Amino acid sequence: MALVLQACASAPPRAVDNACAIFREKPDWWEATREAEQKWGAPVPLQLAIVRQESGFREDAKPPRDTLLGIPMWWRVSNAFGYGQVKDETWDWYRDRTGNRWADRDDFEDVADFIGWYADVSHRTLGIGKSDAFNQYLAYHEGHGGWKRNTYREKGWLVGVARKVERYARTYDEQLRTCRKELEEDRNWWPL
């Protein structure tokens, strides 16, 4: 039974370094990220960069297990889960505020919408530009309160990760400039 369920799981894209290849392999992801971009104004490259960093495009990603005296325990360091590594309470907040009650953290379309919504909230409440992948990621990771309190300044490793997300977003943006028209045209041929 476990093998059957695993076979049904959506595998990460083969070429995570190339946005065009990702969307050619997974055209439904293109549709999902474009819808989130149109609805919330969060650029497609930002969405991809966050998912890449948080889960490596794995739908069932979970944080590592906690350790006690160097021994791995059965509990995890956080209840974050899925493509966006979203914590239970943040996911509940999103579902409550958007009315998207049936959203799942292991559904790429739902996570794209979540990232778009979160970036929009970060923009409206904190003034972070929707294309500012560096600060959007810091607010995503630390929460809005943590970003306001500059908690990331005490975490050099996190600033480094945010710079990596910024590079991912910039690279994805450059790549999408070469194939966006093709992806849009292909979308027009999809059956309803």
C-alpha atoms as a printed R data frame, in Angstrom:
    type eleno elety resid chain resno       x      y       z
1   ATOM     1    CA   MET     A     1   0.000  0.000   0.000
2   ATOM     2    CA   ALA     A     2   2.820  2.433   0.865
3   ATOM     3    CA   LEU     A     3   4.389  1.804  -2.547
4   ATOM     4    CA   VAL     A     4   1.102  2.555  -4.296
5   ATOM     5    CA   LEU     A     5   0.714  5.846  -2.404
6   ATOM     6    CA   GLN     A     6   4.328  6.754  -3.097
7   ATOM     7    CA   ALA     A     7   3.844  6.089  -6.804
8   ATOM     8    CA   CYS     A     8   0.907  8.513  -6.818
9   ATOM     9    CA   ALA     A     9   3.006 11.269  -5.282
10  ATOM    10    CA   SER     A    10   4.134 14.053  -7.549
11  ATOM    11    CA   ALA     A    11   7.877 13.820  -8.096
12  ATOM    12    CA   PRO     A    12   9.959 16.992  -8.042
13  ATOM    13    CA   PRO     A    13  10.816 18.366 -11.482
14  ATOM    14    CA   ARG     A    14  13.929 16.918 -13.051
15  ATOM    15    CA   ALA     A    15  15.596 20.309 -13.725
16  ATOM    16    CA   VAL     A    16  14.989 22.489 -10.654
17  ATOM    17    CA   ASP     A    17  17.532 25.038 -11.915
18  ATOM    18    CA   ASN     A    18  15.481 25.940 -14.991
19  ATOM    19    CA   ALA     A    19  12.035 27.564 -14.753
20  ATOM    20    CA   CYS     A    20  11.241 26.869 -18.400
21  ATOM    21    CA   ALA     A    21  12.042 23.172 -17.986
22  ATOM    22    CA   ILE     A    22  10.011 23.012 -14.770
23  ATOM    23    CA   PHE     A    23   6.919 24.388 -16.480
24  ATOM    24    CA   ARG     A    24   7.365 22.293 -19.626
25  ATOM    25    CA   GLU     A    25   7.434 19.229 -17.401
26  ATOM    26    CA   LYS     A    26   4.615 20.454 -15.144
27  ATOM    27    CA   PRO     A    27   2.285 22.722 -17.145
28  ATOM    28    CA   ASP     A    28  -0.286 22.680 -14.326
29  ATOM    29    CA   TRP     A    29   2.333 24.399 -12.131
30  ATOM    30    CA   TRP     A    30   2.609 27.168 -14.724
31  ATOM    31    CA   GLU     A    31  -1.145 27.623 -14.567
32  ATOM    32    CA   ALA     A    32  -1.107 27.661 -10.746
33  ATOM    33    CA   THR     A    33   1.716 30.186 -10.425
34  ATOM    34    CA   ARG     A    34   0.245 32.453 -13.122
35  ATOM    35    CA   GLU     A    35  -3.122 32.424 -11.357
36  ATOM    36    CA   ALA     A    36  -1.456 33.329  -8.044
37  ATOM    37    CA   GLU     A    37   0.536 36.075  -9.790
38  ATOM    38    CA   GLN     A    38  -2.618 37.543 -11.336
39  ATOM    39    CA   LYS     A    39  -4.629 37.255  -8.123
40  ATOM    40    CA   TRP     A    40  -2.031 38.492  -5.599
41  ATOM    41    CA   GLY     A    41   0.663 40.210  -7.662
42  ATOM    42    CA   ALA     A    42   3.411 37.875  -6.430
43  ATOM    43    CA   PRO     A    43   5.748 37.147  -9.345
44  ATOM    44    CA   VAL     A    44   6.070 33.578 -10.587
45  ATOM    45    CA   PRO     A    45   9.876 33.592  -9.977
46  ATOM    46    CA   LEU     A    46   9.323 34.503  -6.304
47  ATOM    47    CA   GLN     A    47   6.899 31.603  -5.869
48  ATOM    48    CA   LEU     A    48   9.291 29.129  -7.485
49  ATOM    49    CA   ALA     A    49  12.271 30.387  -5.499
50  ATOM    50    CA   ILE     A    50  10.455 29.973  -2.175
51  ATOM    51    CA   VAL     A    51   9.211 26.474  -3.011
52  ATOM    52    CA   ARG     A    52  12.675 25.471  -4.178
53  ATOM    53    CA   GLN     A    53  14.248 26.680  -0.950
54  ATOM    54    CA   GLU     A    54  11.603 25.367   1.397
55  ATOM    55    CA   SER     A    55  10.986 21.897   0.010
56  ATOM    56    CA   GLY     A    56  13.149 21.283  -3.040
57  ATOM    57    CA   PHE     A    57   9.800 20.934  -4.866
58  ATOM    58    CA   ARG     A    58   8.816 17.927  -2.717
59  ATOM    59    CA   GLU     A    59   5.130 17.831  -1.833
60  ATOM    60    CA   ASP     A    60   5.627 15.855   1.381
61  ATOM    61    CA   ALA     A    61   8.673 17.706   2.729
62  ATOM    62    CA   LYS     A    62   9.000 17.871   6.509
63  ATOM    63    CA   PRO     A    63  11.581 19.463   8.802
64  ATOM    64    CA   PRO     A    64  14.272 17.230  10.282
65  ATOM    65    CA   ARG     A    65  13.645 15.231  13.410
66  ATOM    66    CA   ASP     A    66  14.730 16.775  16.696
67  ATOM    67    CA   THR     A    67  17.556 15.181  18.630
68  ATOM    68    CA   LEU     A    68  18.128 14.598  22.306
69  ATOM    69    CA   LEU     A    69  21.727 14.066  23.353
70  ATOM    70    CA   GLY     A    70  22.525 13.403  19.687
71  ATOM    71    CA   ILE     A    71  19.844 10.722  19.358
72  ATOM    72    CA   PRO     A    72  17.120 11.336  16.747
73  ATOM    73    CA   MET     A    73  13.659 11.544  18.299
74  ATOM    74    CA   TRP     A    74  10.300 10.783  16.687
75  ATOM    75    CA   TRP     A    75   9.121 14.423  16.820
76  ATOM    76    CA   ARG     A    76  10.196 17.093  14.374
77  ATOM    77    CA   VAL     A    77  11.664 20.524  15.036
78  ATOM    78    CA   SER     A    78   8.503 22.113  13.593
79  ATOM    79    CA   ASN     A    79   5.059 21.165  12.296
80  ATOM    80    CA   ALA     A    80   5.836 22.755   8.908
81  ATOM    81    CA   PHE     A    81   4.856 20.615   5.945
82  ATOM    82    CA   GLY     A    82   4.580 20.440   2.186
83  ATOM    83    CA   TYR     A    83   5.844 22.418  -0.775
84  ATOM    84    CA   GLY     A    84   5.999 25.672   1.173
85  ATOM    85    CA   GLN     A    85   6.976 24.258   4.583
86  ATOM    86    CA   VAL     A    86   4.059 26.137   6.113
87  ATOM    87    CA   LYS     A    87   3.331 25.693   9.814
88  ATOM    88    CA   ASP     A    88  -0.108 24.528  10.960
89  ATOM    89    CA   GLU     A    89  -1.106 27.849  12.525
90  ATOM    90    CA   THR     A    90  -0.021 29.901   9.499
91  ATOM    91    CA   TRP     A    91  -1.874 27.549   7.146
92  ATOM    92    CA   ASP     A    92  -4.997 27.837   9.296
93  ATOM    93    CA   TRP     A    93  -4.689 31.649   9.179
94  ATOM    94    CA   TYR     A    94  -4.459 31.536   5.359
95  ATOM    95    CA   ARG     A    95  -7.450 29.220   5.035
96  ATOM    96    CA   ASP     A    96  -9.506 31.359   7.410
97  ATOM    97    CA   ARG     A    97  -8.638 34.671   5.712
98  ATOM    98    CA   THR     A    98  -9.083 33.445   2.130
99  ATOM    99    CA   GLY     A    99 -11.994 31.064   2.668
100 ATOM   100    CA   ASN     A   100  -9.935 28.352   0.956
101 ATOM   101    CA   ARG     A   101 -10.976 25.784   3.580
102 ATOM   102    CA   TRP     A   102  -9.994 22.705   1.566
103 ATOM   103    CA   ALA     A   103  -6.473 23.899   0.695
104 ATOM   104    CA   ASP     A   104  -3.679 21.382   1.273
105 ATOM   105    CA   ARG     A   105   0.008 22.055   1.854
106 ATOM   106    CA   ASP     A   106   0.922 19.142  -0.433
107 ATOM   107    CA   ASP     A   107  -1.061 20.590  -3.353
108 ATOM   108    CA   PHE     A   108   1.155 22.812  -5.518
109 ATOM   109    CA   GLU     A   109  -1.747 25.007  -6.658
110 ATOM   110    CA   ASP     A   110  -2.768 25.714  -3.064
111 ATOM   111    CA   VAL     A   111   0.803 26.484  -2.015
112 ATOM   112    CA   ALA     A   112   1.306 28.836  -4.971
113 ATOM   113    CA   ASP     A   113  -1.847 30.661  -3.873
114 ATOM   114    CA   PHE     A   114  -0.606 30.719  -0.271
115 ATOM   115    CA   ILE     A   115   2.765 32.202  -1.262
116 ATOM   116    CA   GLY     A   116   1.015 34.815  -3.380
117 ATOM   117    CA   TRP     A   117  -1.342 35.685  -0.531
118 ATOM   118    CA   TYR     A   118   1.472 35.828   2.028
119 ATOM   119    CA   ALA     A   119   3.563 38.086  -0.230
120 ATOM   120    CA   ASP     A   120   0.535 40.342  -0.663
121 ATOM   121    CA   VAL     A   121   0.013 40.537   3.116
122 ATOM   122    CA   SER     A   122   3.742 41.255   3.570
123 ATOM   123    CA   HIS     A   123   3.458 44.028   1.002
124 ATOM   124    CA   ARG     A   124   0.356 45.604   2.542
125 ATOM   125    CA   THR     A   125   1.413 45.343   6.196
126 ATOM   126    CA   LEU     A   126   5.199 45.690   5.989
127 ATOM   127    CA   GLY     A   127   5.689 47.596   2.739
128 ATOM   128    CA   ILE     A   128   7.867 44.860   1.204
129 ATOM   129    CA   GLY     A   129   7.847 44.977  -2.585
130 ATOM   130    CA   LYS     A   130   6.306 41.901  -4.137
131 ATOM   131    CA   SER     A   131   9.397 41.430  -6.319
132 ATOM   132    CA   ASP     A   132  11.778 41.859  -3.357
133 ATOM   133    CA   ALA     A   133  12.600 38.162  -2.982
134 ATOM   134    CA   PHE     A   134  15.188 38.832  -0.245
135 ATOM   135    CA   ASN     A   135  12.820 40.574   2.174
136 ATOM   136    CA   GLN     A   136   9.774 38.552   1.119
137 ATOM   137    CA   TYR     A   137  11.663 35.404   2.069
138 ATOM   138    CA   LEU     A   138  12.826 36.850   5.398
139 ATOM   139    CA   ALA     A   139   9.211 37.762   6.251
140 ATOM   140    CA   TYR     A   140   8.087 34.313   5.065
141 ATOM   141    CA   HIS     A   141  10.629 32.569   7.281
142 ATOM   142    CA   GLU     A   142  10.483 34.793  10.377
143 ATOM   143    CA   GLY     A   143   6.826 35.793  10.195
144 ATOM   144    CA   HIS     A   144   5.665 39.389   9.983
145 ATOM   145    CA   GLY     A   145   6.380 40.115  13.640
146 ATOM   146    CA   GLY     A   146   9.862 38.655  13.386
147 ATOM   147    CA   TRP     A   147  10.601 40.671  10.257
148 ATOM   148    CA   LYS     A   148   9.445 43.876  11.996
149 ATOM   149    CA   ARG     A   149  11.695 43.087  14.967
150 ATOM   150    CA   ASN     A   150  14.613 42.308  12.604
151 ATOM   151    CA   THR     A   151  15.125 38.878  14.182
152 ATOM   152    CA   TYR     A   152  16.915 37.745  11.035
153 ATOM   153    CA   ARG     A   153  19.811 40.116  11.771
154 ATOM   154    CA   GLU     A   154  20.929 37.746  14.512
155 ATOM   155    CA   LYS     A   155  20.847 34.825  12.078
156 ATOM   156    CA   GLY     A   156  23.647 35.203   9.563
157 ATOM   157    CA   TRP     A   157  22.804 31.817   8.080
158 ATOM   158    CA   LEU     A   158  19.239 32.999   7.351
159 ATOM   159    CA   VAL     A   159  20.431 36.157   5.611
160 ATOM   160    CA   GLY     A   160  22.585 33.863   3.455
161 ATOM   161    CA   VAL     A   161  19.566 31.697   2.639
162 ATOM   162    CA   ALA     A   162  17.518 34.790   1.747
163 ATOM   163    CA   ARG     A   163  20.303 35.877  -0.640
164 ATOM   164    CA   LYS     A   164  20.135 32.419  -2.220
165 ATOM   165    CA   VAL     A   165  16.355 32.748  -2.659
166 ATOM   166    CA   GLU     A   166  16.938 36.172  -4.211
167 ATOM   167    CA   ARG     A   167  19.396 34.584  -6.703
168 ATOM   168    CA   TYR     A   168  16.937 31.794  -7.510
169 ATOM   169    CA   ALA     A   169  14.198 34.337  -8.196
170 ATOM   170    CA   ARG     A   170  16.466 36.470 -10.385
171 ATOM   171    CA   THR     A   171  17.616 33.407 -12.377
172 ATOM   172    CA   TYR     A   172  14.059 32.123 -12.805
173 ATOM   173    CA   ASP     A   173  12.963 35.584 -13.962
174 ATOM   174    CA   GLU     A   174  15.718 35.714 -16.582
175 ATOM   175    CA   GLN     A   175  14.819 32.227 -17.798
176 ATOM   176    CA   LEU     A   176  11.109 32.972 -17.994
177 ATOM   177    CA   ARG     A   177  11.815 35.965 -20.218
178 ATOM   178    CA   THR     A   178  12.965 33.448 -22.848
179 ATOM   179    CA   CYS     A   179   9.980 31.081 -22.651
180 ATOM   180    CA   ARG     A   180   7.015 32.986 -21.150
181 ATOM   181    CA   LYS     A   181   5.436 33.591 -24.558
182 ATOM   182    CA   GLU     A   182   5.761 29.896 -25.440
183 ATOM   183    CA   LEU     A   183   4.236 28.867 -22.089
184 ATOM   184    CA   GLU     A   184   1.338 31.287 -22.579
185 ATOM   185    CA   GLU     A   185   0.708 29.987 -26.106
186 ATOM   186    CA   ASP     A   186   0.799 26.365 -24.946
187 ATOM   187    CA   ARG     A   187  -1.732 27.248 -22.247
188 ATOM   188    CA   ASN     A   188  -4.190 28.414 -24.911
189 ATOM   189    CA   TRP     A   189  -4.320 24.895 -26.360
190 ATOM   190    CA   TRP     A   190  -5.315 23.165 -23.122
191 ATOM   191    CA   PRO     A   191  -8.753 21.577 -23.099
192 ATOM   192    CA   LEU     A   192 -11.271 23.081 -20.680
